[in-house]
């Protein structure tokens, strides 16, 4: 089964920082690389990923960032997001919410549930793995 998902940047960062192979965020990565998870992206989401992953505080190697972004882009479905008439606590999160709404089958995986309205397709990495993991 292939699941479409919008992956919030905090999930990427958490997975890259984790040393626990059993962490839910790491399992989300594994599903992505195995092809069981199809990322839904927009140009804005890729720009956000690139910006955050290059932050000095993380010290991620350039080659790791480039490889990750290339893999996401290669496996992704690129969409032009709808623009929901909603205000979120962090407006940078709106692009992820809009991308999810642009595909009726997509879920949104985030570590910041409080930044989004309650919605059956918005979930933590743990809930995603419990629901769809293999």
PELIN-V676222 format. One record per run of one state. SS is the DSSP state (h for helix, s for strand, l for the rest). FROM is the first residue (numbers start at 1). TO is the last residue. If there is no record, write none. Layout:
# PELIN-V676222
ss=SS from=FROM to=TO
ss=SS from=FROM to=TO
This chain:
# PELIN-V676222
ss=l from=1 to=2
ss=s from=3 to=7
ss=l from=8 to=8
ss=h from=9 to=17
ss=l from=18 to=23
ss=h from=24 to=34
ss=l from=35 to=36
ss=s from=37 to=41
ss=l from=42 to=42
ss=h from=43 to=53
ss=l from=54 to=61
ss=h from=62 to=75
ss=l from=76 to=76
ss=s from=77 to=78
ss=l from=79 to=90
ss=h from=91 to=101
ss=l from=102 to=106
ss=s from=107 to=109
ss=l from=110 to=112
ss=h from=113 to=115
ss=l from=116 to=121
ss=s from=122 to=123
ss=l from=124 to=124
ss=h from=125 to=132
ss=l from=133 to=134
